[in-house]
Amino acid sequence: MGKRSAALFGRRTAGITVLFAAAALIVSACSSGSVETVTVTVPSSQAQAQPTVAAPELTSAGSSAPSTAESSSTQTVAGSNVRITAKPAFGSKNVPPNDPVTITVFAATLGDVTLKGNDGRVIAGKIASDKGSWTSTQRMAYNTTYTFTGTATSADGKTTKISGKISTVNPKSTERASIQIPDGATVGVGAPIIITFSGKVTNRAAAEKALTVTTSAGSAVQGNWAWMQDEQIQANGPVQSQVHWRPTKSPVTGATPFWPKDTKVTVQANLRGVDLGDGQWGRADFTSGFTVGRSQIVIANASTHRLIITVDGLVTKNYAVSYGKESVPGRATVTGIHLVTEKYPTFKMCNPQFDYCNALEKWAVRINNNGEFIHENLKAAAAFGIANVSHGCINMGEPDAQDYYNSAIYGDPVVVTNTGGPAMSEKDAVYDWIYSPTDWQALSAL
């Protein structure tokens, strides 16, 4: 089938719906169209997915001002050499809730220290081995006043009480964040991790520092977060920020560092209390885990009119197909590394540019949000294995189309070459693999 009109439908659909979703987002048609996060070794038994934990939404409007907390304050106790330093300073307001709190004493040792909020919650902390300082080990809550109590004992045995207060920021607005891979899912070796914020993030470095990727592959797999262009993902919605993670180093052979098969991956987003910039603060944390499944890579060389399926490096299928007709402008299949993102037993193809709409096709596997699918099209059967005649999609016969459909999962790479068409670019929806590892690293905010 043919190409979806860019003028009619735009570059993206309303978000990226993956194979795990229950419904399609839009009816489309075939078309063309300096710090690195290092993975940490985790035994497979410890790398299982964790449930997502969401914090309750804030209902009261408050301050979006940056912290007015002083960096520290020092108090000298009269009649002794004892000095007590607090960071942030006692009396500080609008303190970011995820900032650590430290009490340090000089010419004395600490006794018990307590940091308690007016919500009744006590923030855990740890006294250093030399008993010279106490540091919080839990994050505070928004819009809460915390009171310090404790004691410091000088060398001559005199005890001094420690007391003071700080208040955390009460944000006017908080942003949600979500991950596109459901907890416990299995994905293909090309699947990036995509975190989408409900609004625009301007303090990208702070947000990125709050995100961690841990894998069972250890140092064999390395990668980093990369910020994609901010977009109005939902029609008439706000501009939203997206940050993606993909490997830049992998034991997988070949030029592209896909995930190794059977890798266990855990994503930790500690975003609650993070200043995202422009008055926006992180709303909630979440943890999600997934597994990289078998390595199924589709070799789609349009010059051969074949579609070759490899699983774990071995050719398992070799289908006769037809690609986009490159001699007609706008009909050639886009070249580059596509990814399987959705699939439908039946799907209505529509492209007014080429005078068709509501063309119902079977076994449709979406590989690009510009309207490109791999799907059955019996009207093109005479061209399978011989010529490229489609409007941008990869057309297959029956039962081949159903056979491939049943094997495809979200994140499977489809490597398309020799189509005579344009290369995949930022105009496409999931274009992570157009970047070399070096170029990908440059997209990090750190």
N, C-alpha and C positions, 0 to 999 in steps of 0.2 A: 504494500500500500504506500501512501505518499506522505507528503510533508505537511506538517502543521504550519499554518501561517503565523509568522513571528509577530506581525502587526496585530493580528486578532487575539492571539493568546498570550503574548509577552514571552519573556525569556524563561521565566520560572513558573511552576505551579505554586499553589499556596502551601509552601513548605515541602519537605521531603518525606513522602510516605513510603515506608519500607515494607518488605514482605510480611512483617509481623502485624501490620494494620489490617483492620477488618474491611475498610471501604476505600474506594479510589477517591482522590481529591478532585480530579478534573478529567473530562473526556478529551483525549488528545489523539493525534495520529502519528504515523511514521514521519520522520523528518531528518534532515541533516542539520543541518543547521551550523647575645653571645654566651648564654647559659643554656645548656641542653638538658632536657629531662632524660635521665638515664634510668633504665629499668632495673629493678631489684629482684634478685633471685628469691622465689617463694616456692616452697614445696606445693605440689598440686593439691594436697589435702587442705592447705591453708588458702588457696587462691580461688576458692569457690565463691560464687556470687553472694553478696550480702543484700539484705532487704533495703529498699530505699526508705530513708527516714526523712520526713518533711516537718519543718517547724510550722507552727500556726502562723497565719498571716497577721500582720499588724493592722489594727483597725483605727488607731489614733494617729492623727497627723502631728508631726513634730518638726524638729530642726533638721535641715540638710546641710548645715554649716560644717566646715571641716573642724577637726578637734581644736579646742582652745586649751588643751592640756599643756602645761609646761613640761619640758622634758624630764625634769627632776627637781626635787627640793631637798635641802639639807637642814636638819634641825640639830643644834648643839645644846646638850642638856646642861643647864646651869650648875656650876660647882663641880663639873667633872669633865673628862676628855671624851665622853661618849658623844658620838654623832650618829644621827639617823637620817638616811637618805631614802626617799620614795620616788619611784619612777613608774607612772607619771606622778607629778607632784600632788601632794594633798591639796584638796580644793579644786582640782581640775574638773572641767565640764566637757561634754561632747567627746569623751574618750572613745575611740573605736573599740568595740567589744572584744575583738580578737587580738588586741595588743596585749602582750604579756605584762604583768604587774610585778614589780620587784621592790623589796624592802632590804636595804643594806645597812649594817651597823659597823661602826669603827670604834676601836678601844672597848669592845664589848662582844658578848655572844648572845644569840637569839634564843629565847624560850619559845613558847607556843605563839604562833601567828595565825589569825583568822581573818578572812575576807568574806564578809556576809552582805548579801543584797537586801534591799527593803522588800523583796519578794520572798524572803526567808531562805533562799538558797545560799549555801556556803560554797565558795569557789575553792577547789582543791589546790594545794601548792606543796612545794618541797623545800626543805631547809638544806642548804649546802653542807657538805661534810665538815667544813671548818666552822659551821654555825654562824657564819658572818653574813649570810643573805638568805632570803626566802623569795621564791619565784612561783607565780601561779602556773598550774599545769592544766587548767580548764579555761575555756573562753567564757566571758561574761555575757550577759543578755543586753539587748537594747533597752534604753529608757529606764535605767535602774541606778539607784544610788547605793554605793558599796561603802561599808564601814570597816576600817582596819582596827583590830585590837591585837595586842601582843605585849611581850616584855623583852627587854634587853638587860643583861647583867654585866656590869663592869668588872674589871679585874679584882677590885677590892670587895666584890660581892654585893654592891648596891644594885638594886633593881629599878629600872625605869620603864614606865608604861609607854606603849606605842599606840597612838590613836590618830585617825584622820579619815577623810572621806573623799571619794571621787564619784563622778556621775558619767554614765555612758550616753552616747548620742541617741537621740530620738528622731529617726529619719522620717522625712516627709514621704518618701517613696522607697520601696524595695523592689528588686527584680528577681523574678524566677529564673531558673536555669533547668534545662532538660537535656537528656541524652537520647540519641535516636535508636540505640541498640537496647532492647528490653533486657532486664536482669534475667540471667540464665539462658539467654539465646545462644544459638550456634550460627556463626557467620562465615563467609568466604574469606580467602586469604588477602583480598584487596580492600576489605572494609575499613574505612577510617573511623575513628571515634569522633563524633560530631556533638558538641555542646552548643546549644542555642539559648541565648538570653532573651528575656521578654522585652528588652529595650536595648538601647545603645550603651556600650561600655567604652568609656574614654580612658579609664585607668586600667589599661590592659595588663600592665605588668603585675599589678596587685592581684587581679583576677587569675592570671596565669600561675602565680606563685601558690594559689590555693588549690590547684589541680594536680593530681598525681596519678600516674599510670604505673602499675606493677604487673609483671608477667612471670609466668613459670619458666620462661626461657632465660632469665637472668641477663647477664651482660651480652649474650649472643644477639639480643634484639635491643636496639637503641632507637630513639626517635624524639620528637619534640612537638609541642603545640605550635600551630600556625594560625594566624588570624586571617580569615577570609574577608572579603569586602562586606561592609554593612549593607543590609538590604531591607526593603519593605517586603518581607516574605509573604505575609498575608495581605490579601487585597484590602486596601483602605486601612491597613493596620500601621503600627509604628515601625520605625526603622529599627532593625534588630541586628545584634552582633552575633557572629558565629566563630568558634575556634575549633580547629580540627587537630587530631593527633594521628600520625601514621609513622611506620618505621622508616628510618633512614639508614639503618644497618641491620642486616639479617643474615642468618646462615643459608638462606635460600639461594641456590645457584641461579645465575642469570643477571641481567643488568638492572632489574627492578627488585628492590628489597621488600617483597611481600612478606606478610606474616608467615612464620613456619606453621605447618599444620599441627593441630592438637594443642596449640598454646592456650593456656588459661590466662585471662586478663581481668584485672580489677581496676576500676576507675573510682578514685576518691575525690569528691568535690567539697572542700571545706569553705563554702562561700558565705555562710552566715556571718555577718559582722564585717565583711570586706567592703571597703570603700571603692565602689566601681566608678566613681567620678560623676561630676555634674549633679550632685545631690542624690544619686542612686546608690543603694547599698544592697549587698547580697541578702536574700531572704532566707534561704534554707540550704542545708548540706544534703548531699546524697551519695550513696555508694552503689555501684552497679558492677556486676561481673558477667563475663561471657566467655565462650569458648570458640576458638578458631577451628573449623572443621577440616575435612579433607581438602586437599589442594586441587580444586577443579579450575582450570584455566582454559578459556575458549580462544582458539587461534582462528581469527577471522580475516583471511587473506582474500580480498575481493578479486584479485587477478586470477585466482584458481577456481572461483565459483564454488568453493567448498567451505564447510564449517567443521573444524576439527576440535574435538573435546579431549583434553588431557586430564588425567586424574593421578595425582602423586607422581607426575613426570612421565606417565605412560599414556599413549594414545588409546582411548577406549571407544571413540565414535568418529566417523568421518561422513558427514552429511552433504548431499548435493543441495545447494541453495542458490538464491539470487540476491544480489546487493542492489544498492541504488544505481540508477541509470546516470552515469557521470556525464553523458553527452548533453543532458538537459540541465540548465542552470537550476540549482536548488534541489536537485533530486539525488545527488551523490551522498553516500553514507559518510559521516564524519570519521576521520581517522583518529587513532589514539586509544588509550586504555579506558574503556567504558567499564561500568560496574552494574551488576544486576541490582535493581532497587525494588522492583515490584513485579508481581505476576498475576494474571487473571485468566480463568478458563475461557472467558469470552470478553471481548473489549470492542467498543464502538470507535472506529477510526474516522477522523474528520479532518478534511483539509480543503477549505474553499478555494485556495489558490489553484488547486488542480481539479476542481469541480466534483468533489465527492464529499459526502458526509454520512454519518450513521452506518458506515460499512462495518458490519459485525464480523470480527475475525476471532479465531480460536487459538488457544494456547499462547497468549501474548505475554512475553517476558520483557519488561521495560529495561533498557540499558542506558537511557539518557533522557533527561527531562525536556529535551527539545522535540520529543515525539518519536524517537527511534525505539523500535521493539524488534525482538526476534519472535516471529509468529507464523502460523499456518496461513498460506494464501494459495489455494488450489488454482486460482485463475492464472497464476504465473508458472504452473507446473511444467509447461513446455520449455521454460528457460532454466530450470534447475540444473546446476552443474555445467551450463553452457553459456549463459549470458546474464548480465545484470540489467534488470528491467524495472525494479521497484522504485518507489518514491522516497527511498532512504532507509527503509527497514530491511532486515534480513528475512527473506521469505523462505519458508520450508514447506515440505509436503507432509502427508499423513501416512504412517504414524510417527515420522521423525519429529515433528513439532511437539507432539505430546510427550514423546520420549525425552526430548531435551527439557521441556517444561518441568517434568517430574524430577529432573536431576538438579535444577538450578536453585540456589539459595542466595539470600542477600549478601552482597559483597564479592560475589564471584567476578573475577576480571574477565573482560571480553576484549581482547587485543585486536583492534581493527587496523588493517594496513592496506595500502595499494588500491584505494577506492577512487582516486582522482578528485576527492572532495576536500573540504577545509579540515584543518587540524582542530582537535578539541582545544578549548580555551576557557577563559573565565566567563564566557557567555553561557557555558553549560552549567549544570547544577552541581555535580560532584566531579570536580576536575582535579582532585588532589594529585593524581599521578602524572600530570603534565610537568611537574617540577622535579629537577634533580635533587638529590639529598642536600647539596649545598644551598640551592635556591630555597628549598623548603625550610632549612634552618634559619634563613634570613627573614622568614615571616614570623618568627617568634618575637614577642614583645620584650623578652629578657635579653 
